[in-house]
Amino acid sequence: MPTLVETRDDPRAGPILDGLARAVVSLGREVVRWRGGAGLPPDLAQAIVWNGLTPEYEDLRAAASRGLPVLYAELGWLPHDTTFQLDPRGVNALASWADEPIDVPERGPLAVRDGDLLVLLQWDEDQQIRRLSPWFSSMAAWLRFLDANVRNLPMAVRPHPAFAPGLDVLQIVERSTRMRWDSSSTLAEALAGACGVATINSSAAVQALAAGLPVLAYGGAVYRHWPAAWVMGSNPAATAAATDALGWGLQNLDRGAVAAMVERIMGRQWRLGDLPWRLAPLLAGRD
């Protein structure tokens, strides 16, 4: 029986899926290519698809619920555009390892520096928001919450690099006395001027963790683990307390936990060059 490997024209996802298809063939397995939304071929051994959360995968998810082994791929974390995820349970916060606790010897608190709280915007229609953000369904709702509850820190709001903010988001930022637009030319430059990062579940937060910055995670994310990151939600008092502490130069995230989280994430992402030695055991586990 063949292995289904999705095909995409996307310039980032396409080459990764093509590389996966070639690697499966090199292992002596038959491959059939498939576009999301088309009918599934019969009698599949397993499937490899991109993300798997959007509506065009409904038939695929139904087949998985009946026992079809599926591997889910998605862009990685650091660097975002040249790595990818591959997991039998799902991507990002749905990955099979995402709930594993961080258990490392304490190294002491992260250093706190002066700067703004960098607020990382995402795209409302992204499955990261639609499926993995239980408290805030839009950037506008989240920004209103932050504007009301971050009392003692200025906030620099950084737009998503691929999606312009909507009118509601523009109005919230421009009317706020606590918020300004971040004008940094790169994320690294923005992080250099920040005392911490607030995010729903952006992959950019991994770069912040690697830079030693406190991260406030407001949605499902692989790094949503105390004491590697602040585990936030819709509780106003929790946001006020955490951001007050940052403003005072205090916080209790642990450097050892942060380092362990970054190491875990880096170890879980893939490069195409990893496929010759990493793919066979993963496929065997899904047969």
C-alpha positions in Angstrom: 0.0 0.0 0.0 1.3 3.5 -0.8 2.2 6.4 1.5 0.3 9.5 0.7 2.5 12.7 0.7 0.7 16.0 0.1 1.9 18.3 -2.7 1.7 22.1 -2.4 2.8 25.1 -4.6 3.6 27.1 -1.5 7.3 28.1 -1.8 8.0 27.2 1.8 5.9 24.1 2.3 6.3 22.7 -1.2 10.0 21.9 -1.1 9.7 20.3 2.3 6.9 18.0 1.2 8.8 17.2 -2.0 11.8 16.3 0.1 9.7 14.1 2.3 8.3 12.3 -0.8 11.8 11.6 -2.1 12.9 10.3 1.3 10.0 7.9 1.5 10.8 6.6 -2.0 14.4 6.1 -1.0 13.2 3.9 1.8 11.6 1.5 -0.8 8.1 2.7 -0.3 5.5 3.6 -2.9 4.4 7.3 -2.8 1.2 8.9 -4.1 1.0 12.7 -4.1 -2.2 14.4 -3.1 -3.6 17.9 -2.8 -5.6 18.9 0.3 -9.4 18.9 -0.5 -9.2 16.2 -3.1 -10.7 12.8 -2.4 -8.3 10.4 -0.6 -6.9 7.5 -2.5 -8.0 4.1 -1.2 -5.9 1.6 0.7 -3.2 3.9 2.1 -0.4 2.7 4.4 0.0 6.1 5.9 0.0 9.8 5.1 2.2 12.9 5.4 0.4 16.2 5.2 1.0 19.9 5.9 -0.6 21.2 9.1 -3.8 19.2 8.8 -6.0 21.6 10.8 -7.9 23.4 8.0 -11.2 22.3 6.5 -9.7 20.7 3.4 -8.3 18.0 5.6 -11.7 16.8 7.0 -11.6 13.5 5.1 -8.0 13.0 6.2 -8.8 13.6 9.8 -11.7 11.2 9.6 -9.4 8.5 8.1 -6.9 9.2 10.9 -9.7 8.7 13.5 -10.3 5.3 11.9 -6.7 4.3 12.3 -4.8 5.7 9.3 -1.3 6.7 10.5 -0.6 10.3 9.7 2.5 12.5 10.1 1.8 16.2 10.3 4.4 18.7 9.0 4.7 22.5 9.5 7.4 25.1 9.5 9.8 24.9 12.4 10.7 27.5 15.0 14.3 28.7 14.9 15.1 29.5 12.2 11.5 29.5 11.1 11.9 29.3 7.3 14.6 26.6 7.0 13.3 24.0 9.5 10.1 22.0 9.8 8.1 20.0 12.3 7.1 16.4 11.8 4.9 14.7 14.4 2.4 11.9 14.5 -0.1 13.8 16.7 -0.1 17.3 15.2 1.8 20.5 14.9 2.8 23.2 17.4 0.8 22.8 20.7 -0.8 19.6 19.4 2.6 17.8 19.0 3.1 14.5 20.9 5.8 16.1 23.1 4.2 19.5 23.7 2.8 18.7 27.1 6.0 17.1 28.5 6.9 19.1 31.6 10.2 20.9 32.0 12.2 19.3 34.8 15.7 20.7 35.2 17.9 21.9 38.0 17.2 25.6 38.9 19.8 28.1 37.7 18.3 31.2 39.0 16.0 33.9 37.6 16.4 35.5 34.2 17.9 38.9 34.2 15.4 41.7 33.7 16.4 44.8 31.6 14.7 48.0 30.8 12.5 48.3 27.7 9.0 48.0 26.3 6.9 44.9 26.4 7.0 43.6 22.8 3.6 42.5 21.7 3.7 40.1 18.8 0.6 40.2 16.5 -0.5 37.1 14.6 -3.1 36.5 11.9 -6.7 36.1 13.1 -7.4 33.3 10.5 -4.3 31.3 11.4 -5.1 27.9 12.9 -2.8 28.9 15.8 -5.5 31.4 16.7 -8.6 29.6 15.5 -7.7 26.3 17.2 -5.0 26.9 19.8 -6.1 30.2 21.4 -8.9 29.4 23.9 -9.0 32.8 25.5 -8.6 35.3 22.7 -10.2 34.8 19.3 -8.7 37.9 17.6 -5.8 40.3 17.9 -8.3 43.1 18.7 -9.7 41.2 21.7 -6.2 40.5 23.0 -5.0 44.0 22.5 -8.0 45.4 24.4 -7.2 43.1 27.2 -3.6 44.1 27.4 -4.4 47.8 27.1 -6.7 47.4 30.1 -4.4 45.3 32.3 -0.8 46.2 31.6 -0.5 49.2 33.9 3.2 50.0 34.3 4.9 49.0 31.1 5.0 50.7 27.7 4.1 48.3 24.9 5.6 48.1 21.5 3.1 46.3 19.1 4.8 44.5 16.2 2.6 43.6 13.2 2.8 40.2 11.7 5.3 40.3 8.8 2.9 38.9 6.2 -0.5 40.4 7.3 -1.4 44.1 7.8 -3.4 44.9 10.9 -7.1 45.4 10.6 -8.8 48.7 11.2 -9.9 47.6 14.7 -6.3 46.8 15.7 -5.0 50.1 14.2 -7.6 52.0 16.2 -6.8 50.3 19.5 -3.1 50.9 19.2 -3.4 54.5 18.0 -5.9 55.4 20.7 -3.9 53.8 23.5 -1.8 55.7 25.9 0.3 52.6 26.7 0.9 51.3 23.2 3.0 52.3 20.2 3.9 50.6 16.9 7.2 48.8 16.8 9.2 50.2 13.9 12.2 47.9 14.2 13.5 46.6 10.9 14.0 43.1 12.2 12.7 40.9 15.0 16.2 40.7 16.5 16.3 44.5 16.7 12.8 44.6 18.3 13.9 42.0 20.9 17.0 44.0 21.7 14.9 46.9 22.9 12.4 44.8 24.8 12.2 43.8 28.5 9.9 40.9 27.6 7.5 39.5 25.0 3.8 39.0 25.0 2.3 36.5 22.5 -0.6 34.2 21.9 1.6 31.4 20.5 3.9 32.9 17.8 6.9 30.9 16.7 8.8 34.2 17.1 8.7 33.7 20.9 11.2 30.9 20.5 13.7 33.5 19.3 12.8 35.6 22.4 13.4 32.7 24.7 16.8 32.0 23.0 17.7 35.7 23.6 16.9 35.3 27.3 13.8 37.4 27.4 10.7 36.6 29.6 7.8 35.4 27.5 4.1 35.7 28.4 2.2 33.0 26.5 -1.5 33.7 26.1 -2.4 30.6 24.1 -1.5 27.0 23.4 2.2 26.7 22.5 5.1 24.2 22.8 6.8 26.7 25.2 3.8 27.2 27.4 5.5 25.7 30.5 6.3 27.3 33.8 9.0 28.3 34.7 10.3 28.6 31.1 7.5 31.1 30.3 4.7 32.8 32.0 1.5 30.7 31.5 -1.1 33.4 30.9 -4.8 33.4 30.1 -7.7 35.8 30.5 -7.2 36.5 34.2 -6.7 40.3 34.5 -4.9 40.1 37.8 -2.4 37.6 36.5 -1.4 39.9 33.6 -1.3 42.9 35.9 0.9 41.1 38.4 3.3 39.7 35.8 3.8 42.9 33.9 4.1 45.0 37.1 6.9 42.7 38.2 8.6 43.2 34.8 8.3 46.9 35.2 9.9 46.7 38.6 12.8 44.6 37.3 11.5 41.4 39.0 10.4 38.1 37.6 10.8 34.4 38.6 11.3 32.5 35.3 14.2 30.2 35.6 17.3 30.4 33.3 17.7 26.6 33.4 14.1 26.0 32.3 14.4 28.5 29.5 17.6 27.0 28.2 16.0 23.5 28.4 12.9 24.6 26.5 15.0 26.1 23.7 17.1 23.0 23.6 14.0 20.8 23.4 12.4 22.8 20.6 15.6 22.9 18.6 15.9 19.2 19.0 12.4 18.5 17.8 12.5 20.5 14.6 13.9 18.9 11.4 16.0 19.9 8.4 15.8 18.2 5.0 19.3 16.8 5.6 18.0 14.9 8.7 15.6 12.8 6.7 18.0 9.9 5.8 18.5 9.0 9.4 15.4 10.4 11.2 12.5 9.5 8.9 12.7 5.7 8.8 12.2 5.2 12.6 9.3 7.6 12.6 7.6 5.9 9.7 8.2 2.5 11.3 6.4 3.8 14.4 3.4 4.8 12.3 3.1 1.6 10.3 
